[in-house]
Amino acid sequence: MKKFRKLVIGGIESKIVTLILIAMILVAGVFFVATAMQSRMLSDLAEETSGRQQSAVTSATADVVNQVIDESMSRTAELEAEVTDELFRDLVSAVRMMGEYAGKLFDDPDANPRAAWQRPDASNDGTISAQMIFAEGVEESEVSDRLGLIANMSDMMLSLCRAYGIEGAYIGIKEGVMLSVNTAAGEWVREDGSFVSFDPRERYWYRQAAEAGELVLTDAETDHATGEMCVTCAMPIYDADGTLQAVVGADLFLTDIQKMVAESARGGGYLAVVNQNGHVILSPKTKGVFRVQNSAEAEDLRNSDNAMLSLVIRDALNGKSGIKLVRLDDDTYYVVGVSMKTAGWALIGLFSQQAARQPVETLRNEYQAIQGEASAVYLEKSAGTQRFILVLLIALFAVMLGGALYAGRRIVKPLNTITKRISEIGGDNLEFKMESGYRTGDEVEELARSFADLSHKTIEYVEQVKQVTAEKERIGTELHMATKIQEGMLPSIFPPYPDRDEFDLYARMDPAKEVGGDFYDFFLTDENHLALVMADVSGKGVPAALFMMVSKALLKNSALTGKSPGEILSSVNDTICSNNKMEMFVTVWMGILEISTGKVTAANAGHEYPVICRGERGFELFKDRHGFVIGGMDGMRYKEYELMLNPGDKLFLYTDGLPEATDAEEELFGTDRMIAALNSVVNGTPAEILRGVQDEVNFFVGDAEQFDDLTMLCLEYKGKDGKRTGEEDR
């Protein structure tokens, strides 16, 4: 052995130095190969996992969409059918009352006085009035006594038209004269002042009632005076001897129903009305199976070649059909039918399956785009890392090559064996293990043992990196999807009811995490009632978001049954308490606004006080009575109270994330700052008010982290004329 300064050439120290040089090159090579393999495996694993997740999310979303469509279509069809049938019931009730009164007149005509009557007067056009209309050839002198008798019905018919909103009521006697009550007096007077002749005995309603011998509802026909489509309810009147004396009747114009059907054609769905003969009489469609045709050409859908369509129509006319998929006009539709029992018709609701699946397709495309972008970024960064390592290895190899070549000639047998074993590492065999040839009792053995340990830890590290990376990608993807789904659960289109001028409404939610537990909701329970919900679920993150979705659905479903706020909270509380294994709870403020009057009926389940602005006097807290939180204890009952909103008044709802917003010094935003922020934008619209409050909170919090969800809702009540306070003066 030779000495060169402090280094012993040929000794164990020089061997270790040489071995380290070789080991570095080999380890770097193994690491480079392992990194490349790991990158490829992670890419393949991410792609496979993404496919499974996409399939699962798409399937779950499709199920939810289908369930929502089923519930929404059934509920909408039932509500629209009930509203329409109520019109027919009112019509029948009015005609029966007219018939009973007329029957008493004709049973004993001598016991009744003769009332005054008049011919049509064009000056009454547009005003509801009563007039006698004669058939051609009928002389007034011949029927004057009969006319005085039926003129007793004028006041009653006028009252019924006003009370039930009936467009026209009439009684036609067998002599060919009709007492008519309507707003079209001018239609019966010619330009020269003479009167238009009209024989009620020739009209379809008179003949149908006389032939049936009982109250009838005619098919949809064109009104003689106005030319509009209407349905007539008619009833024959007999005297004590059973002789037909007259027929009473009243019209129901189908203008509102036609408008409802026309406006239903949006978003892939529409409504249609089928009469008792299976004919389509109202529909927004101009082509296809559900187009409107005259009765002579119209197809009886009860006997359609489309067996599923025929089944739906028959079931609908007999009561109600379930949701069924029907192939129509080169598309597949969800179809449901509900009977309008009084008229014997059916309301049919249709929604395109293709349109229903559009949200699922959009979700899939967005998911694929996000995954593609993430993969591209990952591959780009991975390639850059590999290039950097390659350059570094080349530089190190160039520097150490000379010394490595020299030391390689003098390496001892154990180190040669180690080198050989290391060179054999590859494929599935990536671990260096101790052998008997390495046990020299000196630093070589320690080096071999250390290298074996390093090799084992490297493999463990690679496995841990793969597992951690895959788990982070999975969690990140699921949280992103959960955020999108939660955002879709809350109403986000403003203004939500552009055709309603009585109120203005705006709401927003900013979750503290990817998903939050706060939520708001608003929906019309009918044309005159608007439900408002503001709630805060205990906890944060995914568990709170799931509990939020369940609570939101239960509150809305219960509200749509027509219950009051207190009854809704009690019902939802009992439902949640029956299966609340995680012992979570939710605070809820719920109110129902009666749009026509401004009256708000509300109940509070442990939520923040609402804030009210009376005109331009400024916002103030309304300290209502709190009930216990939802989900805390079953059997709870909640007190209700009423608020009266006048035109120009505003109602502001929020969660505790607003007053508890904290700045860097851990000072709370507080209720006083919240009221001051509201009053700084007191004359703004609901959207401007919420933006103004959010700006004040953001300025106060600064860069401090948000620890709680922040949710707000503002309602401005405008009243029947749809104007804000002071608009008349501007």
Secondary structure, 3 states (H helix, E strand, C coil): CEEECCEEECCHHHHHHHHHHHHHHHHHHHHHHHHHHHHHHHHHHHHHHHHHHHHHHHHHHHHHHHHHHHHHHHHHHHHHHHHHHHHHHHHHHHHHHHHHHHHHHHHCHHHCCCCCCCCCCHHHCCCCEEEEEECCCCCHHHHHHHHHHHHHHHHHHHHHHHHHCCCEEEEEECCCEEEEEECCHHHHECCCCCECCCCHHHCHHHHHHHHHCCCEECCCEECCCCCCEEEEEEEEEECCCCCEEEEEEEEEECHHHHHHHHHCCECCEEEEEECCCCCEEECCCCCCCCCCCCCCCCCCHHHCCCHHHHHHHHHHHHCECCCEEEEECCEEEEEEEEEECCCCEEEEEEEEHHHHCHHHHHHHHHHHHHHHHHHHHHHHHHHHHHHHHHHHHHHHHHHHHHHHHHHHHCCCHHHHHHHHHHHCCECCECCCCCCHHHCCCCHHHHHHHHHHHHHHHHHHHHHHHHHHHHHHHHHHHHHHHHHHHHHHHCCCCCCCCCCCCCEEEEEEEECCCCCCCEEEEEEEEECCEEEEEEEEECCCHHHHHHHHHHHHHHHHHHHCCCCCHHHHHHHHHHHHHCCCCCCCCEEEEEEEEECCCCEEEEEEECCCCCEEECCCCCEEECCCCCECCECCCCCCCCCEEEEECCCCCEEEEECCCCCCCECCCCCECHHHHHHHHHHHCCCCCHHHHHHHHHHHHHHHHCCCCCCCCEEEEEEEECCCCCCCCCHHHC
